[in-house]
Each structure stands twice: as structure tokens, then as C-alpha cells.
């Protein structure tokens, strides 16, 4: 199952999964509040995120939300 979670997602899929715009994703990355992307090939322009990292981010956001609602 872990292998399925560690597939690479490109920006459009990350946007779809999170509901965030590309500028917001990159701003959160710069703040250290979103998983970093990585280059898919040396010297290439294409980059991606591990799906497992994006899912951890989403799980953390859901956890923060449930803590705020409980408080």
C-alpha cells in the first residue's frame, strides 16, 4: 500500500487535491508550511510532489481543524 501512496503528483493534481492555487502552494512552501517539490530529472523543468507528503499535509490540516472545533 505504501508504494501506491508514494507516486509522484504534478502541480495540477496537487492543486486539485488541496484546493489551493499554484501561487498559494509555492507561498506555503516558502514559509515551510507545505511539502517541498523536487525535480523529476536533472536539469529539467518538470517537478512533482510525493502523494504521501501531500496526504500528510492534508491530514495535518484536518487535525488542526478538528482541534479548533473541539476547543
PDB file of N, H, CA, C and O in Angstrom:
ATOM      1  N   UNK A   1       0.820  -1.198   0.000  1.00  0.00           N
ATOM      2  CA  UNK A   1       0.000   0.000   0.000  1.00  0.00           C
ATOM      3  C   UNK A   1       0.864   1.262   0.000  1.00  0.00           C
ATOM      4  O   UNK A   1       0.509   2.256  -0.634  1.00  0.00           O
ATOM      5  N   UNK A   2       1.997   1.226   0.710  1.00  0.00           N
ATOM      6  H   UNK A   2       2.285   0.419   1.225  1.00  0.00           H
ATOM      7  CA  UNK A   2       2.868   2.403   0.782  1.00  0.00           C
ATOM      8  C   UNK A   2       3.369   2.793  -0.609  1.00  0.00           C
ATOM      9  O   UNK A   2       3.545   3.978  -0.895  1.00  0.00           O
ATOM     10  N   UNK A   3       3.600   1.794  -1.480  1.00  0.00           N
ATOM     11  H   UNK A   3       3.457   0.832  -1.247  1.00  0.00           H
ATOM     12  CA  UNK A   3       4.071   2.102  -2.824  1.00  0.00           C
ATOM     13  C   UNK A   3       3.043   2.933  -3.589  1.00  0.00           C
ATOM     14  O   UNK A   3       3.416   3.828  -4.347  1.00  0.00           O
ATOM     15  N   UNK A   4       1.763   2.650  -3.401  1.00  0.00           N
ATOM     16  H   UNK A   4       1.460   1.923  -2.785  1.00  0.00           H
ATOM     17  CA  UNK A   4       0.719   3.401  -4.084  1.00  0.00           C
ATOM     18  C   UNK A   4       0.678   4.840  -3.588  1.00  0.00           C
ATOM     19  O   UNK A   4       0.384   5.745  -4.368  1.00  0.00           O
ATOM     20  N   UNK A   5       0.966   5.072  -2.316  1.00  0.00           N
ATOM     21  H   UNK A   5       1.205   4.336  -1.682  1.00  0.00           H
ATOM     22  CA  UNK A   5       0.933   6.409  -1.756  1.00  0.00           C
ATOM     23  C   UNK A   5       2.122   7.248  -2.203  1.00  0.00           C
ATOM     24  O   UNK A   5       2.051   8.477  -2.177  1.00  0.00           O
ATOM     25  N   UNK A   6       3.190   6.621  -2.604  1.00  0.00           N
ATOM     26  H   UNK A   6       3.248   5.623  -2.625  1.00  0.00           H
ATOM     27  CA  UNK A   6       4.393   7.352  -2.962  1.00  0.00           C
ATOM     28  C   UNK A   6       4.544   7.593  -4.456  1.00  0.00           C
ATOM     29  O   UNK A   6       5.663   7.676  -4.963  1.00  0.00           O
ATOM     30  N   UNK A   7       3.446   7.702  -5.150  1.00  0.00           N
ATOM     31  H   UNK A   7       2.538   7.634  -4.738  1.00  0.00           H
ATOM     32  CA  UNK A   7       3.555   8.077  -6.556  1.00  0.00           C
ATOM     33  C   UNK A   7       3.753   9.586  -6.644  1.00  0.00           C
ATOM     34  O   UNK A   7       3.483  10.313  -5.688  1.00  0.00           O
ATOM     35  N   UNK A   8       4.216  10.038  -7.770  1.00  0.00           N
ATOM     36  H   UNK A   8       4.436   9.448  -8.546  1.00  0.00           H
ATOM     37  CA  UNK A   8       4.530  11.455  -7.967  1.00  0.00           C
ATOM     38  C   UNK A   8       3.318  12.177  -8.551  1.00  0.00           C
ATOM     39  O   UNK A   8       2.687  11.697  -9.493  1.00  0.00           O
ATOM     40  N   UNK A   9       3.007  13.328  -7.981  1.00  0.00           N
ATOM     41  H   UNK A   9       3.520  13.718  -7.216  1.00  0.00           H
ATOM     42  CA  UNK A   9       1.916  14.178  -8.458  1.00  0.00           C
ATOM     43  C   UNK A   9       2.512  15.465  -9.001  1.00  0.00           C
ATOM     44  O   UNK A   9       3.405  16.055  -8.392  1.00  0.00           O
ATOM     45  N   UNK A  10       2.018  15.890 -10.139  1.00  0.00           N
ATOM     46  H   UNK A  10       1.293  15.411 -10.634  1.00  0.00           H
ATOM     47  CA  UNK A  10       2.413  17.186 -10.685  1.00  0.00           C
ATOM     48  C   UNK A  10       1.474  18.258 -10.150  1.00  0.00           C
ATOM     49  O   UNK A  10       0.456  17.956  -9.528  1.00  0.00           O
ATOM     50  N   UNK A  11       1.828  19.501 -10.399  1.00  0.00           N
ATOM     51  H   UNK A  11       2.655  19.746 -10.905  1.00  0.00           H
ATOM     52  CA  UNK A  11       1.116  20.641  -9.829  1.00  0.00           C
ATOM     53  C   UNK A  11      -0.401  20.607 -10.030  1.00  0.00           C
ATOM     54  O   UNK A  11      -1.127  20.834  -9.062  1.00  0.00           O
ATOM     55  N   UNK A  12      -0.923  20.336 -11.235  1.00  0.00           N
ATOM     56  H   UNK A  12      -0.333  20.152 -12.022  1.00  0.00           H
ATOM     57  CA  UNK A  12      -2.384  20.343 -11.386  1.00  0.00           C
ATOM     58  C   UNK A  12      -3.095  19.356 -10.453  1.00  0.00           C
ATOM     59  O   UNK A  12      -4.172  19.652  -9.936  1.00  0.00           O
ATOM     60  N   UNK A  13      -2.493  18.192 -10.241  1.00  0.00           N
ATOM     61  H   UNK A  13      -1.618  17.952 -10.661  1.00  0.00           H
ATOM     62  CA  UNK A  13      -3.098  17.216  -9.330  1.00  0.00           C
ATOM     63  C   UNK A  13      -3.013  17.695  -7.889  1.00  0.00           C
ATOM     64  O   UNK A  13      -3.960  17.525  -7.122  1.00  0.00           O
ATOM     65  N   UNK A  14      -1.890  18.290  -7.516  1.00  0.00           N
ATOM     66  H   UNK A  14      -1.120  18.428  -8.140  1.00  0.00           H
ATOM     67  CA  UNK A  14      -1.745  18.822  -6.158  1.00  0.00           C
ATOM     68  C   UNK A  14      -2.772  19.928  -5.919  1.00  0.00           C
ATOM     69  O   UNK A  14      -3.368  20.008  -4.846  1.00  0.00           O
ATOM     70  N   UNK A  15      -2.973  20.774  -6.920  1.00  0.00           N
ATOM     71  H   UNK A  15      -2.488  20.709  -7.792  1.00  0.00           H
ATOM     72  CA  UNK A  15      -3.993  21.817  -6.802  1.00  0.00           C
ATOM     73  C   UNK A  15      -5.372  21.203  -6.622  1.00  0.00           C
ATOM     74  O   UNK A  15      -6.153  21.667  -5.792  1.00  0.00           O
ATOM     75  N   UNK A  16      -5.676  20.172  -7.385  1.00  0.00           N
ATOM     76  H   UNK A  16      -5.041  19.795  -8.060  1.00  0.00           H
ATOM     77  CA  UNK A  16      -6.969  19.506  -7.296  1.00  0.00           C
ATOM     78  C   UNK A  16      -7.163  18.841  -5.934  1.00  0.00           C
ATOM     79  O   UNK A  16      -8.248  18.913  -5.356  1.00  0.00           O
ATOM     80  N   UNK A  17      -6.132  18.206  -5.429  1.00  0.00           N
ATOM     81  H   UNK A  17      -5.251  18.148  -5.898  1.00  0.00           H
ATOM     82  CA  UNK A  17      -6.219  17.516  -4.141  1.00  0.00           C
ATOM     83  C   UNK A  17      -6.393  18.491  -2.974  1.00  0.00           C
ATOM     84  O   UNK A  17      -7.137  18.216  -2.033  1.00  0.00           O
ATOM     85  N   UNK A  18      -5.703  19.622  -3.045  1.00  0.00           N
ATOM     86  H   UNK A  18      -5.099  19.845  -3.810  1.00  0.00           H
ATOM     87  CA  UNK A  18      -5.693  20.554  -1.914  1.00  0.00           C
ATOM     88  C   UNK A  18      -6.707  21.676  -2.039  1.00  0.00           C
ATOM     89  O   UNK A  18      -7.122  22.253  -1.034  1.00  0.00           O
ATOM     90  N   UNK A  19      -7.111  21.991  -3.263  1.00  0.00           N
ATOM     91  H   UNK A  19      -6.774  21.522  -4.079  1.00  0.00           H
ATOM     92  CA  UNK A  19      -7.983  23.145  -3.482  1.00  0.00           C
ATOM     93  C   UNK A  19      -7.233  24.459  -3.429  1.00  0.00           C
ATOM     94  O   UNK A  19      -7.850  25.522  -3.364  1.00  0.00           O
ATOM     95  N   UNK A  20      -5.902  24.402  -3.457  1.00  0.00           N
ATOM     96  H   UNK A  20      -5.400  23.539  -3.510  1.00  0.00           H
ATOM     97  CA  UNK A  20      -5.073  25.600  -3.393  1.00  0.00           C
ATOM     98  C   UNK A  20      -4.606  26.006  -4.786  1.00  0.00           C
ATOM     99  O   UNK A  20      -4.440  25.164  -5.668  1.00  0.00           O
ATOM    100  N   UNK A  21      -4.399  27.300  -4.971  1.00  0.00           N
ATOM    101  H   UNK A  21      -4.534  27.984  -4.254  1.00  0.00           H
ATOM    102  CA  UNK A  21      -3.841  27.792  -6.230  1.00  0.00           C
ATOM    103  C   UNK A  21      -2.339  27.514  -6.250  1.00  0.00           C
ATOM    104  O   UNK A  21      -1.735  27.240  -5.214  1.00  0.00           O
ATOM    105  N   UNK A  22      -1.754  27.588  -7.424  1.00  0.00           N
ATOM    106  H   UNK A  22      -2.244  27.811  -8.266  1.00  0.00           H
ATOM    107  CA  UNK A  22      -0.310  27.354  -7.524  1.00  0.00           C
ATOM    108  C   UNK A  22       0.469  28.402  -6.736  1.00  0.00           C
ATOM    109  O   UNK A  22       1.462  28.075  -6.086  1.00  0.00           O
ATOM    110  N   UNK A  23       0.030  29.656  -6.788  1.00  0.00           N
ATOM    111  H   UNK A  23      -0.776  29.922  -7.316  1.00  0.00           H
ATOM    112  CA  UNK A  23       0.757  30.694  -6.047  1.00  0.00           C
ATOM    113  C   UNK A  23       0.680  30.453  -4.547  1.00  0.00           C
ATOM    114  O   UNK A  23       1.649  30.710  -3.832  1.00  0.00           O
ATOM    115  N   UNK A  24      -0.455  29.965  -4.059  1.00  0.00           N
ATOM    116  H   UNK A  24      -1.241  29.756  -4.640  1.00  0.00           H
ATOM    117  CA  UNK A  24      -0.591  29.685  -2.619  1.00  0.00           C
ATOM    118  C   UNK A  24       0.275  28.491  -2.222  1.00  0.00           C
ATOM    119  O   UNK A  24       0.887  28.493  -1.154  1.00  0.00           O
ATOM    120  N   UNK A  25       0.327  27.478  -3.075  1.00  0.00           N
ATOM    121  H   UNK A  25      -0.170  27.476  -3.943  1.00  0.00           H
ATOM    122  CA  UNK A  25       1.179  26.314  -2.795  1.00  0.00           C
ATOM    123  C   UNK A  25       2.636  26.744  -2.667  1.00  0.00           C
ATOM    124  O   UNK A  25       3.326  26.350  -1.727  1.00  0.00           O
ATOM    125  N   UNK A  26       3.104  27.558  -3.620  1.00  0.00           N
ATOM    126  H   UNK A  26       2.543  27.878  -4.384  1.00  0.00           H
ATOM    127  CA  UNK A  26       4.504  27.989  -3.583  1.00  0.00           C
ATOM    128  C   UNK A  26       4.762  28.934  -2.415  1.00  0.00           C
ATOM    129  O   UNK A  26       5.854  28.920  -1.847  1.00  0.00           O
ATOM    130  N   UNK A  27       3.788  29.749  -2.046  1.00  0.00           N
ATOM    131  H   UNK A  27       2.901  29.761  -2.507  1.00  0.00           H
ATOM    132  CA  UNK A  27       3.951  30.621  -0.881  1.00  0.00           C
ATOM    133  C   UNK A  27       4.046  29.792   0.396  1.00  0.00           C
ATOM    134  O   UNK A  27       4.880  30.070   1.258  1.00  0.00           O
ATOM    135  N   UNK A  28       3.198  28.781   0.517  1.00  0.00           N
ATOM    136  H   UNK A  28       2.521  28.555  -0.183  1.00  0.00           H
ATOM    137  CA  UNK A  28       3.255  27.902   1.690  1.00  0.00           C
ATOM    138  C   UNK A  28       4.576  27.133   1.734  1.00  0.00           C
ATOM    139  O   UNK A  28       5.130  26.916   2.811  1.00  0.00           O
ATOM    140  N   UNK A  29       5.082  26.724   0.573  1.00  0.00           N
ATOM    141  H   UNK A  29       4.632  26.901  -0.302  1.00  0.00           H
ATOM    142  CA  UNK A  29       6.383  26.048   0.530  1.00  0.00           C
ATOM    143  C   UNK A  29       7.477  26.987   1.035  1.00  0.00           C
ATOM    144  O   UNK A  29       8.340  26.578   1.813  1.00  0.00           O
ATOM    145  N   UNK A  30       7.443  28.242   0.594  1.00  0.00           N
ATOM    146  H   UNK A  30       6.742  28.574  -0.038  1.00  0.00           H
ATOM    147  CA  UNK A  30       8.456  29.223   1.004  1.00  0.00           C
ATOM    148  C   UNK A  30       8.400  29.466   2.508  1.00  0.00           C
ATOM    149  O   UNK A  30       9.426  29.731   3.134  1.00  0.00           O
ATOM    150  N   UNK A  31       7.210  29.377   3.086  1.00  0.00           N
ATOM    151  H   UNK A  31       6.376  29.162   2.577  1.00  0.00           H
ATOM    152  CA  UNK A  31       7.039  29.555   4.537  1.00  0.00           C
ATOM    153  C   UNK A  31       7.401  28.286   5.308  1.00  0.00           C
ATOM    154  O   UNK A  31       7.491  28.309   6.536  1.00  0.00           O
ATOM    155  N   UNK A  32       7.608  27.189   4.599  1.00  0.00           N
ATOM    156  H   UNK A  32       7.535  27.169   3.601  1.00  0.00           H
ATOM    157  CA  UNK A  32       7.887  25.917   5.247  1.00  0.00           C
ATOM    158  C   UNK A  32       6.639  25.213   5.738  1.00  0.00           C
ATOM    159  O   UNK A  32       6.709  24.343   6.606  1.00  0.00           O
ATOM    160  N   UNK A  33       5.481  25.594   5.177  1.00  0.00           N
ATOM    161  H   UNK A  33       5.424  26.301   4.472  1.00  0.00           H
ATOM    162  CA  UNK A  33       4.210  25.034   5.625  1.00  0.00           C
ATOM    163  C   UNK A  33       3.549  24.109   4.608  1.00  0.00           C
ATOM    164  O   UNK A  33       2.375  23.768   4.751  1.00  0.00           O
ATOM    165  N   UNK A  34       4.289  23.706   3.593  1.00  0.00           N
ATOM    166  H   UNK A  34       5.243  23.983   3.477  1.00  0.00           H
ATOM    167  CA  UNK A  34       3.785  22.773   2.585  1.00  0.00           C
ATOM    168  C   UNK A  34       4.967  21.927   2.145  1.00  0.00           C
ATOM    169  O   UNK A  34       6.096  22.415   2.111  1.00  0.00           O
ATOM    170  N   UNK A  35       4.724  20.659   1.806  1.00  0.00           N
ATOM    171  H   UNK A  35       3.807  20.262   1.834  1.00  0.00           H
ATOM    172  CA  UNK A  35       5.838  19.803   1.383  1.00  0.00           C
ATOM    173  C   UNK A  35       6.575  20.382   0.177  1.00  0.00           C
ATOM    174  O   UNK A  35       5.974  21.000  -0.702  1.00  0.00           O
ATOM    175  N   UNK A  36       7.870  20.171   0.157  1.00  0.00           N
ATOM    176  H   UNK A  36       8.358  19.670   0.871  1.00  0.00           H
ATOM    177  CA  UNK A  36       8.687  20.642  -0.962  1.00  0.00           C
ATOM    178  C   UNK A  36       8.504  19.738  -2.168  1.00  0.00           C
ATOM    179  O   UNK A  36       8.287  18.533  -2.043  1.00  0.00           O
ATOM    180  N   UNK A  37       8.596  20.348  -3.328  1.00  0.00           N
ATOM    181  H   UNK A  37       8.772  21.327  -3.429  1.00  0.00           H
ATOM    182  CA  UNK A  37       8.595  19.562  -4.557  1.00  0.00           C
ATOM    183  C   UNK A  37      10.033  19.204  -4.903  1.00  0.00           C
ATOM    184  O   UNK A  37      10.971  19.648  -4.241  1.00  0.00           O
ATOM    185  N   UNK A  38      10.194  18.412  -5.924  1.00  0.00           N
ATOM    186  H   UNK A  38       9.431  18.051  -6.462  1.00  0.00           H
ATOM    187  CA  UNK A  38      11.543  18.031  -6.360  1.00  0.00           C
ATOM    188  C   UNK A  38      11.550  17.887  -7.871  1.00  0.00           C
ATOM    189  O   UNK A  38      10.525  17.605  -8.491  1.00  0.00           O
ATOM    190  N   UNK A  39      12.718  18.084  -8.445  1.00  0.00           N
ATOM    191  H   UNK A  39      13.551  18.313  -7.941  1.00  0.00           H
ATOM    192  CA  UNK A  39      12.894  17.970  -9.893  1.00  0.00           C
ATOM    193  C   UNK A  39      12.773  16.499 -10.298  1.00  0.00           C
ATOM    194  O   UNK A  39      13.297  15.610  -9.628  1.00  0.00           O
ATOM    195  N   UNK A  40      12.081  16.267 -11.394  1.00  0.00           N
ATOM    196  H   UNK A  40      11.655  16.989 -11.938  1.00  0.00           H
ATOM    197  CA  UNK A  40      11.877  14.905 -11.868  1.00  0.00           C
ATOM    198  C   UNK A  40      13.055  14.397 -12.691  1.00  0.00           C
ATOM    199  O   UNK A  40      13.229  13.188 -12.846  1.00  0.00           O
ATOM    200  N   UNK A  41      13.868  15.315 -13.222  1.00  0.00           N
ATOM    201  H   UNK A  41      13.727  16.297 -13.096  1.00  0.00           H
ATOM    202  CA  UNK A  41      15.081  14.907 -13.931  1.00  0.00           C
ATOM    203  C   UNK A  41      16.124  16.005 -13.759  1.00  0.00           C
ATOM    204  O   UNK A  41      15.779  17.184 -13.681  1.00  0.00           O
ATOM    205  N   UNK A  42      17.392  15.623 -13.701  1.00  0.00           N
ATOM    206  H   UNK A  42      17.672  14.666 -13.764  1.00  0.00           H
ATOM    207  CA  UNK A  42      18.440  16.623 -13.536  1.00  0.00           C
ATOM    208  C   UNK A  42      18.412  17.644 -14.679  1.00  0.00           C
ATOM    209  O   UNK A  42      18.398  17.274 -15.853  1.00  0.00           O
ATOM    210  N   UNK A  43      18.405  18.898 -14.329  1.00  0.00           N
ATOM    211  H   UNK A  43      18.416  19.198 -13.375  1.00  0.00           H
ATOM    212  CA  UNK A  43      18.411  19.948 -15.324  1.00  0.00           C
ATOM    213  C   UNK A  43      17.076  20.195 -16.004  1.00  0.00           C
ATOM    214  O   UNK A  43      16.946  21.120 -16.806  1.00  0.00           O
ATOM    215  N   UNK A  44      16.084  19.374 -15.689  1.00  0.00           N
ATOM    216  H   UNK A  44      16.189  18.622 -15.038  1.00  0.00           H
ATOM    217  CA  UNK A  44      14.772  19.521 -16.311  1.00  0.00           C
ATOM    218  C   UNK A  44      13.906  20.522 -15.566  1.00  0.00           C
ATOM    219  O   UNK A  44      14.226  20.934 -14.451  1.00  0.00           O
ATOM    220  N   UNK A  45      12.814  20.905 -16.194  1.00  0.00           N
ATOM    221  H   UNK A  45      12.554  20.570 -17.100  1.00  0.00           H
ATOM    222  CA  UNK A  45      11.903  21.872 -15.587  1.00  0.00           C
ATOM    223  C   UNK A  45      10.789  21.201 -14.796  1.00  0.00           C
ATOM    224  O   UNK A  45      10.238  21.799 -13.872  1.00  0.00           O
ATOM    225  N   UNK A  46      10.457  19.975 -15.145  1.00  0.00           N
ATOM    226  H   UNK A  46      10.905  19.488 -15.895  1.00  0.00           H
ATOM    227  CA  UNK A  46       9.342  19.284 -14.505  1.00  0.00           C
ATOM    228  C   UNK A  46       9.668  18.959 -13.047  1.00  0.00           C
ATOM    229  O   UNK A  46      10.771  18.524 -12.717  1.00  0.00           O
ATOM    230  N   UNK A  47       8.676  19.185 -12.191  1.00  0.00           N
ATOM    231  H   UNK A  47       7.780  19.538 -12.459  1.00  0.00           H
ATOM    232  CA  UNK A  47       8.836  18.844 -10.786  1.00  0.00           C
ATOM    233  C   UNK A  47       7.543  18.217 -10.281  1.00  0.00           C
ATOM    234  O   UNK A  47       6.502  18.296 -10.933  1.00  0.00           O
ATOM    235  N   UNK A  48       7.625  17.604  -9.130  1.00  0.00           N
ATOM    236  H   UNK A  48       8.471  17.540  -8.601  1.00  0.00           H
ATOM    237  CA  UNK A  48       6.457  16.945  -8.569  1.00  0.00           C
ATOM    238  C   UNK A  48       6.561  16.799  -7.074  1.00  0.00           C
ATOM    239  O   UNK A  48       7.585  17.124  -6.472  1.00  0.00           O
ATOM    240  N   UNK A  49       5.493  16.307  -6.477  1.00  0.00           N
ATOM    241  H   UNK A  49       4.662  16.043  -6.966  1.00  0.00           H
ATOM    242  CA  UNK A  49       5.396  16.063  -5.042  1.00  0.00           C
ATOM    243  C   UNK A  49       5.058  14.597  -4.848  1.00  0.00           C
ATOM    244  O   UNK A  49       4.393  13.991  -5.688  1.00  0.00           O
ATOM    245  N   UNK A  50       5.510  14.033  -3.753  1.00  0.00           N
ATOM    246  H   UNK A  50       6.050  14.526  -3.070  1.00  0.00           H
ATOM    247  CA  UNK A  50       5.077  12.689  -3.403  1.00  0.00           C
ATOM    248  C   UNK A  50       3.654  12.774  -2.870  1.00  0.00           C
ATOM    249  O   UNK A  50       3.348  13.629  -2.039  1.00  0.00           O
ATOM    250  N   UNK A  51       2.798  11.900  -3.341  1.00  0.00           N
ATOM    251  H   UNK A  51       3.047  11.205  -4.016  1.00  0.00           H
ATOM    252  CA  UNK A  51       1.412  11.883  -2.895  1.00  0.00           C
ATOM    253  C   UNK A  51       1.337  11.678  -1.387  1.00  0.00           C
ATOM    254  O   UNK A  51       0.473  12.255  -0.727  1.00  0.00           O
ATOM    255  N   UNK A  52       2.222  10.873  -0.843  1.00  0.00           N
ATOM    256  H   UNK A  52       2.925  10.405  -1.379  1.00  0.00           H
ATOM    257  CA  UNK A  52       2.216  10.637   0.604  1.00  0.00           C
ATOM    258  C   UNK A  52       2.488  11.926   1.376  1.00  0.00           C
ATOM    259  O   UNK A  52       1.915  12.134   2.445  1.00  0.00           O
ATOM    260  N   UNK A  53       3.358  12.798   0.849  1.00  0.00           N
ATOM    261  H   UNK A  53       3.824  12.629  -0.020  1.00  0.00           H
ATOM    262  CA  UNK A  53       3.638  14.080   1.502  1.00  0.00           C
ATOM    263  C   UNK A  53       2.421  14.998   1.455  1.00  0.00           C
ATOM    264  O   UNK A  53       2.101  15.669   2.437  1.00  0.00           O
ATOM    265  N   UNK A  54       1.750  15.022   0.316  1.00  0.00           N
ATOM    266  H   UNK A  54       2.010  14.477  -0.481  1.00  0.00           H
ATOM    267  CA  UNK A  54       0.549  15.852   0.180  1.00  0.00           C
ATOM    268  C   UNK A  54      -0.544  15.334   1.108  1.00  0.00           C
ATOM    269  O   UNK A  54      -1.246  16.120   1.744  1.00  0.00           O
ATOM    270  N   UNK A  55      -0.690  14.014   1.186  1.00  0.00           N
ATOM    271  H   UNK A  55      -0.120  13.376   0.669  1.00  0.00           H
ATOM    272  CA  UNK A  55      -1.687  13.434   2.084  1.00  0.00           C
ATOM    273  C   UNK A  55      -1.382  13.742   3.545  1.00  0.00           C
ATOM    274  O   UNK A  55      -2.304  13.979   4.326  1.00  0.00           O
ATOM    275  N   UNK A  56      -0.108  13.745   3.932  1.00  0.00           N
ATOM    276  H   UNK A  56       0.642  13.553   3.298  1.00  0.00           H
ATOM    277  CA  UNK A  56       0.271  14.111   5.304  1.00  0.00           C
ATOM    278  C   UNK A  56      -0.082  15.564   5.586  1.00  0.00           C
ATOM    279  O   UNK A  56      -0.560  15.887   6.673  1.00  0.00           O
ATOM    280  N   UNK A  57       0.150  16.447   4.610  1.00  0.00           N
ATOM    281  H   UNK A  57       0.539  16.185   3.727  1.00  0.00           H
ATOM    282  CA  UNK A  57      -0.219  17.847   4.762  1.00  0.00           C
ATOM    283  C   UNK A  57      -1.726  17.965   4.991  1.00  0.00           C
ATOM    284  O   UNK A  57      -2.169  18.664   5.902  1.00  0.00           O
ATOM    285  N   UNK A  58      -2.505  17.282   4.164  1.00  0.00           N
ATOM    286  H   UNK A  58      -2.145  16.714   3.424  1.00  0.00           H
ATOM    287  CA  UNK A  58      -3.963  17.344   4.284  1.00  0.00           C
ATOM    288  C   UNK A  58      -4.436  16.766   5.619  1.00  0.00           C
ATOM    289  O   UNK A  58      -5.356  17.302   6.236  1.00  0.00           O
ATOM    290  N   UNK A  59      -3.820  15.691   6.059  1.00  0.00           N
ATOM    291  H   UNK A  59      -3.072  15.256   5.558  1.00  0.00           H
ATOM    292  CA  UNK A  59      -4.186  15.096   7.345  1.00  0.00           C
ATOM    293  C   UNK A  59      -3.880  16.065   8.487  1.00  0.00           C
ATOM    294  O   UNK A  59      -4.650  16.168   9.442  1.00  0.00           O
ATOM    295  N   UNK A  60      -2.762  16.770   8.385  1.00  0.00           N
ATOM    296  H   UNK A  60      -2.137  16.686   7.609  1.00  0.00           H
ATOM    297  CA  UNK A  60      -2.417  17.757   9.405  1.00  0.00           C
ATOM    298  C   UNK A  60      -3.404  18.903   9.436  1.00  0.00           C
ATOM    299  O   UNK A  60      -3.761  19.388  10.510  1.00  0.00           O
ATOM    300  N   UNK A  61      -3.847  19.341   8.274  1.00  0.00           N
ATOM    301  H   UNK A  61      -3.557  18.948   7.402  1.00  0.00           H
ATOM    302  CA  UNK A  61      -4.845  20.419   8.213  1.00  0.00           C
ATOM    303  C   UNK A  61      -6.156  19.950   8.823  1.00  0.00           C
ATOM    304  O   UNK A  61      -6.805  20.702   9.550  1.00  0.00           O
ATOM    305  N   UNK A  62      -6.553  18.713   8.536  1.00  0.00           N
ATOM    306  H   UNK A  62      -6.025  18.102   7.945  1.00  0.00           H
ATOM    307  CA  UNK A  62      -7.792  18.168   9.098  1.00  0.00           C
ATOM    308  C   UNK A  62      -7.677  18.054  10.613  1.00  0.00           C
ATOM    309  O   UNK A  62      -8.641  18.311  11.335  1.00  0.00           O
ATOM    310  N   UNK A  63      -6.503  17.670  11.090  1.00  0.00           N
ATOM    311  H   UNK A  63      -5.720  17.461  10.504  1.00  0.00           H
ATOM    312  CA  UNK A  63      -6.278  17.560  12.530  1.00  0.00           C
ATOM    313  C   UNK A  63      -6.367  18.930  13.197  1.00  0.00           C
ATOM    314  O   UNK A  63      -6.958  19.060  14.269  1.00  0.00           O
ATOM    315  N   UNK A  64      -5.783  19.953  12.567  1.00  0.00           N
ATOM    316  H   UNK A  64      -5.303  19.847  11.697  1.00  0.00           H
ATOM    317  CA  UNK A  64      -5.866  21.319  13.100  1.00  0.00           C
ATOM    318  C   UNK A  64      -7.314  21.778  13.170  1.00  0.00           C
ATOM    319  O   UNK A  64      -7.725  22.419  14.137  1.00  0.00           O
ATOM    320  N   UNK A  65      -8.078  21.449  12.147  1.00  0.00           N
ATOM    321  H   UNK A  65      -7.744  20.929  11.361  1.00  0.00           H
ATOM    322  CA  UNK A  65      -9.482  21.855  12.105  1.00  0.00           C
ATOM    323  C   UNK A  65     -10.267  21.206  13.241  1.00  0.00           C
ATOM    324  O   UNK A  65     -11.055  21.870  13.914  1.00  0.00           O
ATOM    325  N   UNK A  66     -10.051  19.909  13.452  1.00  0.00           N
ATOM    326  H   UNK A  66      -9.410  19.370  12.905  1.00  0.00           H
ATOM    327  CA  UNK A  66     -10.791  19.208  14.498  1.00  0.00           C
ATOM    328  C   UNK A  66     -10.398  19.728  15.879  1.00  0.00           C
ATOM    329  O   UNK A  66     -11.229  19.732  16.787  1.00  0.00           O
ATOM    330  N   UNK A  67      -9.159  20.164  16.060  1.00  0.00           N
ATOM    331  H   UNK A  67      -8.484  20.161  15.323  1.00  0.00           H
ATOM    332  CA  UNK A  67      -8.725  20.718  17.335  1.00  0.00           C
ATOM    333  C   UNK A  67      -9.396  22.067  17.570  1.00  0.00           C
ATOM    334  O   UNK A  67      -9.777  22.375  18.699  1.00  0.00           O
ATOM    335  N   UNK A  68      -9.548  22.876  16.522  1.00  0.00           N
ATOM    336  H   UNK A  68      -9.239  22.626  15.605  1.00  0.00           H
ATOM    337  CA  UNK A  68     -10.197  24.181  16.649  1.00  0.00           C
ATOM    338  C   UNK A  68     -11.679  24.018  16.961  1.00  0.00           C
ATOM    339  O   UNK A  68     -12.229  24.771  17.764  1.00  0.00           O
ATOM    340  N   UNK A  69     -12.327  23.045  16.334  1.00  0.00           N
ATOM    341  H   UNK A  69     -11.881  22.433  15.682  1.00  0.00           H
ATOM    342  CA  UNK A  69     -13.753  22.817  16.558  1.00  0.00           C
ATOM    343  C   UNK A  69     -13.982  22.311  17.974  1.00  0.00           C
ATOM    344  O   UNK A  69     -14.971  22.675  18.609  1.00  0.00           O
ATOM    345  N   UNK A  70     -13.079  21.476  18.474  1.00  0.00           N
ATOM    346  H   UNK A  70     -12.275  21.181  17.958  1.00  0.00           H
ATOM    347  CA  UNK A  70     -13.220  20.901  19.814  1.00  0.00           C
ATOM    348  C   UNK A  70     -12.979  21.948  20.907  1.00  0.00           C
ATOM    349  O   UNK A  70     -13.492  21.813  22.018  1.00  0.00           O
ATOM    350  N   UNK A  71     -12.204  22.984  20.598  1.00  0.00           N
ATOM    351  H   UNK A  71     -11.787  23.093  19.696  1.00  0.00           H
ATOM    352  CA  UNK A  71     -11.849  23.969  21.616  1.00  0.00           C
ATOM    353  C   UNK A  71     -12.953  24.922  21.955  1.00  0.00           C
ATOM    354  O   UNK A  71     -12.773  25.799  22.801  1.00  0.00           O
TER     355      UNK A  71
END
